[in-house]
Amino acid sequence: MVNTEKRARGRPPGTTKGSQVRYLTEQELSAFFKIAKRSKRDSLLFNLILFFGLRSREAAELKLSDFNLQDLKVTIAAVKNGLTREYLEVPDEIWRKLREYLKIRKAHPMNPYLFPSRHLTRGHMTPIGVQASFKRVCRKAGLVGHSVHDLRHTKGRELAMLNYSAYKIARFLRQRDSTSANKYVDLREDKETDATICSKARVY
């Protein structure tokens, strides 16, 4: 059963330093993406956030040029003094969703951003806009108490369950220091672990 427990107002645990790591379970992910799939933009946006473990600002500032459709390579510019990384092993489903979204994307011809601003000719979606979209989908899916940053935690946990070291998790998530990635390694023994998460990264 999907968790509908009501939480106190404010930022959910797992999104601030030293607090408990919160992530979406397999059941919650299925409920979330069942709603997100109704919009080509939302489907692409949140699959990108989940697959690459993006921060909301990283997602908002993605550029069209970050996606090399010829070489099937994605470049992510990190924030918070992180690493900028190129990803070559990207699921075909991500590229399919990207192509579908580009067919309906509406923006000024000179706008370089993947998710353009609705108000600024050459601007991008804001991190607050990403969070608002996430909250909207959660509300329709019957999920409460989650932040969009929990998708990043979900990715970190998934990598830990695939036996990635803290160093490799940090590299994948574009972190210079592997210290914070240890929190994901600590989740390996989590009793709520679903065995299917160990198979491979999936696109919803």
N, C-alpha and C positions, 0 to 999 in steps of 0.2 A: 504494500500500500504506500502511495506517495506521501511523504511527510508534509503535513499541513500545520505543524506546530507553530503557534504564533510566538514571535520574538519581540523583545523590547525595541523601541525605536532607536535609530542610530545605525552606525556601521556594523555589519555582522562580524562575529569573531572570525579570525582567519585572514583578515585584511589589514591588520595592524601588527606592529612588531611585538613579539612575545606572546601573542594570543594563540588560541587553538586553531589548527589548520582545518578549514572547512572545505569540503569538496562535494561534487554531485555524485550520487550513486548511479549505477547503471539504470535503475528504474527512473530516477529523476532525469537523467540525460535523455532517456527515451521519451518521457513526457514533455520535456522541454523542446526537443527537436521536432516532435510531432507538430507542435505549434509553429516553430521557427520555419519549417518547410513551406508554410503557406506563403511566405515572401521570399523571393529569390535573393533579395538583399540580406535579409536576416539569416537565411540559410547559409549564405557564403560568409557573412560577417562572423557568426558565432562558430562555424566550423573552422575558420581561420584562427580565431581566438583559442579554441580548444586544441587544435592540432599543433600550433606553434607556441602555445602557452603565452599568448600576447597579453600585455598590459593594455588597459583601455586606451591610453594615449598612443601606444604603438599601433593599435588597430585603427584609431581615428586618423593617424597620419600616414597610413599606407599610400603609396603612389602607384599609378599604373605602371611606371617604369620598374617597380620592384618585382614585377612578374614577367619573366622572360618566357614567352609562349613558344619560342623557337627551340631554346635549349632546355625548357622545362625546369627553370631555376628560379628560386624565390630569394630575394634579399630582404632581410628584416633589420631596420635601423633601431638599435636598442635605445632605451631611455635610462635615466638614473646612472649615467656613466658606465653602462653595460657594453657588451660586445656587439658589433654589427656582424651578422652571420649570413652566409649563403647556404641554402638548403637545396639539395639535388634530389633527395628521395622524398618526393611529394606524391601522395596518392592521386591516381587518375581522376578520382571523383572530385577532388578539389579543383582540378583544371576544368572539369565539365561544369561544375557550379560557377566557376569564374566566367566561362564563355557564355553561359546562360544569363548571368547577371549583366554582363557587358552589353547584351542585346537590348536591355531595358533601362540601362543606366542613363539618367538625365543630368546633364551638366553642360556648362559653357565649354566650347571646343578647346579653350586654353586651360581648362582646369586640370591639373596634373594628378589629382587625388582619386583614389579608388572609390572612396565614399565621400562625395562632394557635399559641401554645405548647402543647405536649402536657401540660405540668405546671402551668402557671399559668393560672388562670381568665381573667384579663384581660391576659395577657402575649402577647408575640410570639415568633416563631421567632428564634433567636440567629444572629449572623453565623457562629459556629462550626458551627451546624446547617446553614446554607446551604452552607458549605464541605464538610461531611461528606456532604451529599446529592450535591454535585458530584463528589466523589471516588468515591462509590459508583457513580454512573452511568459515570464514566470507567473504573472498574475493569471493569464489565460490558461496556463498549464496546472494551476493549483499549487504552485510552489511558493513558499515564503521563507524568509530568513537567509536568502542567498544574495551575494554580490557577484557582479560579472567577474571579479577577480578570483572567485571560486573556480572558474573554468581553468584558470592558470594553475591553481592548486590541484585540480583534477588531473591535468596533464603531468604535473610533477609526480603525483602519486602513481599514475600509470607507468611512468618511466621507472620508478622505484620498483614496482611490481614486476617489471621486465628485467630486474636485477641490474639496472644501470647504477654505476657508482655515483656518489654525490658530485664528484668532479664532472662526470659526463652529463648528469642532469643539469648542472649549472651551465655547462657549455651549450647544451641544447636550448636552455632558457635565456641564453645570452647574458649570464651573470659572470662577472670577473672573479668573484669569490665563491667558493663552494660551501662555505659555512652555512648559509641559509638553506642550501639544498639538503642538508642533513635531516631537516624536518620531514622530508618526503621519505627518506630511507627508513626513518623511524616508524613509518606507517606500514611497513611490509608485513608486520604481524597483526595488523588490524583485523579483528574478527569479522568485520563486515565485508571483507574482500570477496569479490565475485571472481571465480576462476576464469571467466571469459575475458576479463581485462588483460590477462596474460597472453592472449593469442596474438593480437596485433592491433595497431592503431586503426581505428575505424572512422569513417565519415558518416554522419547521420543524414 
